[in-house]
Amino acid sequence: MFRTTLTSKACSNGLSILTAQAVPTSRNFATASAVSPAARSHKVVVVGGGSAGLAVSHQLLRSGKFAPNDIAIVDPAKWHNYQPGWTLVGGGLKTKEELRKPLDTLLDPKLKFYNEGVNTFSPKENLITLSNGDKVSYDQLVVVPGITINFGSIKGLPEALADPNSLVSSIYGYETCDKVFHTITSLRKGTAIFTQPAGTVKCAGAPQKIMWLALDYWKRAGLYNASKGPESPIQISFATALPGMFGVPKYSARLNELRLERGVEGLFQHDLVAVEGNTATFARLDQQDQVTKHFDLLHVVPKMGPHEFVKKSELANEAGFVDVDEATTRHTKYANVWSVGDASSLPTSKTAAAITAQAPVLVQNLMQSLEGKAPNATYNGYTSCPLTTEYGKVMLAEFKYGGEPHETFGRLLGVDQGTPRRAFYHLKKDFFPWVYYKSMVKGTWAGPKGWMN
C-alpha cells in the first residue's frame, strides 16, 4: 500500500538500520543477500513481492498453466506490510505488528523466490542481473517493485523523526507509523500541521486521513473546537502542494466543505522542504519565495519516487516509471515486459485498490502473449481511496481515468459515496485488512468484482 529505520529494529526489508542521518524505506532492491544456485531461467519473472507482485504471481499460478519454478519472484524484503493499515496504526486503531507477515510465508511453494535485489535490466537479452551479480533470464517480465519513500528529501526530517521527544511523525514507514498516535495524544495545545508533498504519493488521500482522525481525537478530548476559532486550544492546518484538497473534483469539493466546517486552515501549494526545531519551511509553488510556519505537532508525508534501478533502466519513461500502455499494462517498447502498481506509469492514483483492478488485466494479457495472441483486456484506471473523516466514518472515493467517479455502491445501491458513512469505515478498518491477507495476496480478490476462481 510506505527505506532504512529509525531504531535498531529491522525495517520492512529486514536489512537496514536508521541513525539520525539515515532515511526510512520499505524495500531496498539494491541490497545483496544469498541466492540458491538453482536454475535461473523462468517463463515469468516478477520483480517485486509487494501487493502487485503477490497478486500477479499467484493469479498466474492459479491459471494452472505453469509448472513449479516456471514463475519467479525477486525481492530482497524479509517482511511484507499491509501499508494501507498504517493510517489505522497512526490513529491508534491497529498495531503495526498485526499488519505484517514474513514475505516467504506468503509465497506458494511452486514459486521460485530470489530473496535478492535487482541491479540492472537487460530487456534486449531477456534477463536481469541480481545485486549479487547472478543473472536470471525470462520469457515474460513483470516489473512491480513499488516506489521508494525518501525521508531524506526534507532537510532535518530524519533527525526529527528519530527524536522520541519531538512531535514530528509520519504514517509512511513501518518504524515511524506508531509514533504518530503518541504525538496526537501528547499534544494538549498549539498548532498542528499536516503536510502533503508535490509529486507522486502513495494513496494521495492518506496525508489527510490521519489529520481527520487527529482532529476527531482532539475534539472528543475537548482540545479542539472549531466554533471557538483562535480560542480553541489546538489549531490545525493542512499544508498541501496541491491547489485543492484532492485530485478528483467531486471528492475535493466535499472534503473542502469538511475543512471549512471544521475550521482547518488550508495552506495550498505549500511543499515542505525543511524541518528545524519547531519551524517548518515550505516552498510556495504559486510564487517564488519560501515561508516558515511554527508548529507544535507536525505530521509529514515525505517525497516519493521510482527506485533508482528502475529509473536508470531502459524500461523507464522520463519520470522514471515503467513505461506501459495505460489500457493493456504492456511496455510501450518491449512486448514481453509488463507493469502495474506504484512502479508503473499508469496515470491513476497509486493504491492497493488500483492493483485489484490492474492485476487481472495484466495477467490475462500476459497469458494471451504467451499464446502468441494480442492483449484483449483493458484497464479503465479504476482506483479507490477510503478516506477516514473521523472515528467511525469513511468517505469511500472510487474513480477511474480522468478523475471520473466510478462508485461500486453508487451503481449497485444508489448510494452517494461522497458522504462519509459508518459502513465504509468498517470496510476500511476491518474488511480490507482481512481480505488483503486472506485473498488478495493469494490471487483470489479482484476488488469491486469480488472473489476470483
Salt bridges, closest charged atoms under 4 A:
ASP70 OD2 - LYS43 NZ 3.78
ASP75 OD2 - ARG27 NE 2.74
ASP134 OD2 - ARG40 NH2 3.17
GLU175 OE1 - LYS96 NZ 3.97
ASP178 OD2 - LYS96 NZ 3.16
ASP216 OD2 - ARG220 NE 2.90
ASP271 OD2 - LYS303 NZ 2.61
ASP286 OD2 - ARG284 NH2 2.89
ASP296 OD1 - HIS294 NE2 3.33
GLU314 OE1 - LYS124 NZ 2.51
ASP342 OD2 - LYS202 NZ 2.77
GLU371 OE2 - LYS65 NZ 3.10
GLU371 OE1 - LYS373 NZ 3.38
GLU390 OE1 - ARG262 NH2 3.22
GLU404 OE2 - LYS400 NZ 3.96
GLU407 OE2 - LYS250 NZ 2.86
ASP416 OD1 - LYS250 NZ 2.81
ASP416 OD2 - ARG254 NH2 2.99
ASP430 OD2 - HIS426 ND1 3.12
ASP430 OD1 - LYS429 NZ 3.20
